[in-house]
Amino acid sequence: MRGFQAIRVAASALLGAAVLCSGCTVALVAGAAAAGIAGTYVYTEGRLESVEDAPLASVHAAALKATEDLGFSLVRESQDAFGSIVVSKRADNSDVTIALEKKSDKTTSVRIRVGIIGDEAVSTEILARIRENLKA
């Protein structure tokens, strides 16, 4: 029960910070992305952030497949034991950057940025495709 209370406190703190934050865009889905609850994400300052319950290599492969599924052109990719990056271009020539960081052997942090100022709709579609590919 203590763990659940900690998550609730963290989610409340995030919500409070979002209310006090001026000049930045904050979207909390299910109110606890920073606590690492599956199916949640945070979109702030043009970047979507999530933590996925999958190893880095699996999320990297799913991210590559997601960009292919969406018709993006791969610009570059790199991966090491601690993280990876996938950079691609959309048809409108805007950059899509997916940065992954190993949090543990079974969890990976995902950060998605579309264009210079971000695009929440496209970012959430990319994340949805990554999650679909992880299930496959």
C-alpha positions as CSV (number, residue, x, y, z in Angstrom):
1,M,0.0,0.0,0.0
2,R,2.9,2.4,0.7
3,G,4.0,2.1,-3.0
4,F,0.6,3.2,-4.2
5,Q,0.6,6.1,-1.8
6,A,4.0,7.2,-3.1
7,I,2.7,7.1,-6.6
8,R,-0.3,9.2,-5.6
9,V,1.9,11.8,-3.9
10,A,4.2,11.9,-7.0
11,A,1.2,12.3,-9.3
12,S,-0.3,15.1,-7.1
13,A,3.1,16.9,-7.1
14,L,3.3,16.7,-10.9
15,L,-0.3,18.0,-11.3
16,G,0.5,20.8,-8.9
17,A,3.6,21.7,-10.8
18,A,1.7,21.7,-14.0
19,V,-0.9,24.1,-12.6
20,L,1.8,26.5,-11.4
21,C,3.9,26.2,-14.5
22,S,3.4,29.2,-16.8
23,G,4.5,29.4,-20.4
24,C,5.0,25.7,-20.9
25,T,2.7,23.0,-22.2
26,V,2.1,20.1,-20.0
27,A,-0.2,17.2,-20.6
28,L,-0.6,14.4,-18.1
29,V,-2.3,11.2,-19.2
30,A,-3.5,9.0,-16.3
31,G,-1.7,11.4,-14.0
32,A,1.4,9.4,-13.2
33,A,3.8,9.0,-16.1
34,A,6.8,10.2,-14.0
35,A,6.0,7.3,-11.7
36,G,6.5,4.9,-14.5
37,I,3.0,3.5,-14.7
38,A,2.5,1.6,-18.0
39,G,0.3,3.3,-20.6
40,T,1.1,6.8,-19.5
41,Y,3.2,9.6,-20.9
42,V,4.1,13.2,-20.3
43,Y,4.1,15.8,-23.0
44,T,6.0,19.0,-22.1
45,E,7.9,21.7,-23.9
46,G,7.4,19.9,-27.3
47,R,8.6,16.5,-26.1
48,L,6.8,13.3,-25.3
49,E,8.3,11.2,-22.5
50,S,7.3,7.7,-21.4
51,V,8.8,4.7,-19.7
52,E,8.1,1.3,-21.3
53,D,8.2,-2.1,-19.7
54,A,10.6,-3.6,-22.3
55,P,14.4,-3.9,-22.7
56,L,16.3,-1.2,-24.7
57,A,16.9,-3.5,-27.7
58,S,13.3,-4.4,-28.0
59,V,12.1,-0.7,-27.8
60,H,14.8,0.3,-30.3
61,A,13.6,-2.3,-32.8
62,A,10.0,-1.2,-32.2
63,A,10.9,2.4,-32.7
64,L,12.6,1.6,-36.1
65,K,9.6,-0.3,-37.2
66,A,7.3,2.5,-36.1
67,T,9.1,5.1,-38.2
68,E,9.0,2.6,-41.2
69,D,5.2,2.0,-40.6
70,L,4.6,5.7,-40.6
71,G,6.5,6.2,-43.8
72,F,9.3,8.3,-42.3
73,S,12.8,8.3,-44.0
74,L,15.5,7.1,-41.7
75,V,18.3,9.6,-41.4
76,R,20.5,7.9,-38.8
77,E,20.4,5.5,-35.9
78,S,22.8,4.4,-33.2
79,Q,22.7,2.1,-30.2
80,D,24.9,1.1,-27.3
81,A,24.4,-0.7,-24.0
82,F,22.8,2.3,-22.3
83,G,20.8,4.1,-25.0
84,S,19.9,4.6,-28.6
85,I,18.7,7.3,-31.0
86,V,16.6,7.1,-34.1
87,V,16.4,10.2,-36.3
88,S,14.1,10.3,-39.3
89,K,12.3,12.8,-41.6
90,R,8.6,13.1,-42.3
91,A,7.2,14.0,-45.7
92,D,7.0,17.7,-44.7
93,N,10.8,17.5,-44.1
94,S,10.5,17.9,-40.3
95,D,12.8,15.8,-38.1
96,V,11.6,13.1,-35.8
97,T,14.0,12.2,-33.0
98,I,13.3,9.2,-30.8
99,A,15.8,8.9,-27.9
100,L,15.9,5.8,-25.7
101,E,17.6,5.3,-22.4
102,K,18.0,2.1,-20.5
103,K,16.5,2.4,-17.1
104,S,16.9,-1.2,-16.1
105,D,17.2,-4.6,-17.9
106,K,13.4,-4.5,-18.3
107,T,12.5,-0.8,-18.6
108,T,13.4,1.9,-21.2
109,S,12.8,5.6,-21.2
110,V,11.4,7.0,-24.5
111,R,11.6,10.6,-25.5
112,I,10.0,11.7,-28.8
113,R,10.5,15.1,-30.5
114,V,8.8,16.1,-33.8
115,G,10.1,19.2,-35.5
116,I,11.6,22.2,-33.8
117,I,8.6,23.0,-31.5
118,G,7.1,19.5,-31.2
119,D,3.8,18.0,-32.4
120,E,1.8,16.2,-29.7
121,A,-0.5,14.4,-32.1
122,V,2.3,12.9,-34.2
123,S,4.3,12.1,-31.1
124,T,1.5,10.2,-29.5
125,E,0.9,8.3,-32.8
126,I,4.6,7.3,-32.9
127,L,4.4,6.1,-29.2
128,A,1.2,4.1,-30.1
129,R,3.1,2.4,-33.0
130,I,6.1,1.7,-30.8
131,R,3.7,0.0,-28.2
132,E,1.9,-2.0,-30.9
133,N,5.3,-3.2,-32.2
134,L,6.3,-4.2,-28.7
135,K,3.2,-6.4,-28.4
136,A,3.8,-8.1,-31.8
